[in-house]
Amino acid sequence: MQSLLQIVQLVIAVLLIAAIMIQNRGAGLGGIFGGEGGVYRTKRGAEKTIFIATIVLAVLFLGLAVVNVFLSK
């Protein structure tokens, strides 16, 4: 049972890394070089879906980590 949880946690970790890497690149550095200028915009479409999926994957990863710790004792 514990090895299955570890495999699932590994798969979720890889998916979480992929979801983070897919997100809007350079959003944090845009203001340094005058790119965005403080314009507020909302997430729409695929960007919003990836953002929500990242949150869900992070919560699943954290939950599996806690379950893994309790099962290892």
C-alpha positions in Angstrom: 0.0 0.0 0.0 2.8 2.4 0.9 4.7 1.8 -2.3 1.6 2.5 -4.3 1.2 5.8 -2.5 4.8 6.7 -3.2 4.3 5.9 -6.9 1.2 8.1 -7.1 3.0 10.9 -5.2 5.9 10.7 -7.7 3.5 10.9 -10.7 1.7 13.9 -9.1 5.1 15.6 -8.4 6.0 15.3 -12.1 2.6 16.6 -13.2 3.0 19.5 -10.7 6.4 20.4 -12.1 5.0 20.3 -15.6 2.0 22.5 -14.6 4.3 25.1 -13.0 6.6 25.1 -16.1 3.7 25.6 -18.5 2.4 28.7 -16.8 3.0 32.2 -18.1 6.8 32.6 -18.4 8.4 35.9 -17.5 5.5 37.3 -15.6 7.6 38.1 -12.6 10.4 39.8 -14.5 8.2 41.8 -16.9 7.9 44.8 -14.6 11.7 45.1 -14.2 12.3 45.8 -17.8 9.1 47.8 -18.4 7.2 45.0 -19.9 3.8 45.1 -18.3 3.5 48.5 -16.6 1.2 47.4 -13.7 -1.7 46.5 -15.9 -4.2 44.3 -14.1 -5.7 41.4 -16.0 -7.6 38.3 -15.2 -6.8 34.7 -16.1 -8.9 33.3 -18.8 -9.3 30.0 -20.7 -6.4 27.6 -20.7 -4.3 29.9 -18.4 -7.0 29.7 -15.7 -7.4 25.9 -16.1 -3.7 25.4 -15.7 -3.6 27.7 -12.6 -6.5 25.7 -11.0 -4.9 22.4 -11.9 -1.6 23.5 -10.3 -3.5 24.3 -7.0 -5.3 21.0 -7.1 -2.0 19.1 -7.8 -0.3 20.9 -5.0 -3.0 20.1 -2.5 -3.0 16.4 -3.6 0.7 16.2 -3.3 0.7 17.7 0.2 -2.2 15.4 1.3 -0.4 12.3 0.0 2.8 13.4 1.7 1.0 13.6 5.0 -0.7 10.2 4.5 2.6 8.7 3.6 4.2 10.0 6.8 1.3 8.6 9.0 1.5 5.2 7.2 5.3 5.0 7.7 5.0 5.0 11.5 
